[in-house]
């Protein structure tokens, strides 16, 4: 009996020791963080846009039907499509200063570009794949090492509703299926304590979101509005369900023969958030050819502002300038757009797209 009691005692001692060792500062505590290490789920912003046309027109586009990516900001714009389009766009984040000639050299985009969007759009319908988030961070500070890898993709189906009684307007809806993965590693090394443990997260997420929009034209003026991610759910494997930031946009466009001027007001449905203004101009200096084989050049520019926090936690206003150009020949469209904060060329974001029409 004493031998059995001794064995049980040794077994209990080993179990307690193993638990203490597993909770020690030198091991990783899986899912130690109480919440997912993502600040906010806001993916619909000018720097993350899929369309170089919208990016160069002040960062958004809810009124201009010449953009084959128009369903991204406002699914009601799909009723403007006259053909079937296959579209691709690539993003390039600048890490070095480029002059204007470098910006127009497509070989610079091939060095560090990534696919942002691929889709097919037709009159009243579009289906696409797009990257909402693609973040890779690896840092080393003293003995502390951090690795952060997060990607979220969306498969979206959008459609516009037409009514013969309302030939100059449309309602549109979009639905996105979301899938992604987060890997987050924090290693404090010898500086780790019982209160500051090493952590490791390997988490997958799936979800969905719904968009809605409308557009109506009166004479030379086009009015439009949209609600993006108005209802959404993100289902994490080990964390609580979360939602995307709900965004609303409203604005108008004034049309002249070769010039379109647009203004959009953008905000969130959540409280205590500031609205932003987006201004864009689209000018067509050259157009020729016929309906079957048209040729056209477009010059675009715009601006918008955003609010950020500095190192001291104070809010500051940053003015962003946008510009771009497009060239259409036959069934091929090439578009280029950029966002430049305060004309700081080293912080520019670039987007280029290729579209084929059938």
Secondary structure, 3 states (H helix, E strand, C coil): CHHHHHHHHHHHHHHHHHHHHHCCCCCEEECCCCCCCCCCCCCCCHHHCCCHHHHHCCCCCCCCCCCCCHHHCCHHHHHHCCCCEEEEEEEEECCCCCCHHHHCCCHHHHHCEEEEEEEEEECCEEEEEEEEEEEEEEEEECCEEEEEEEEEEEEEEEEEEEECCEEEEEEEEEEEEEEEEEEEEEECHHHCECCECEEEEEEEEEEEEEEEEEEEEECCEEEEEEEEEEEEEEEECCCCCECCCCEEEEEEEEECCCEEEEEEEEEECCCCCCCEEEEEEEEEEEEEECCCCEEEEEEEEEEEEEEEECCCCCEEEEEEEEEEEEEEECCEEEEEEEEEECCCHHHCEEEEEEEEEC
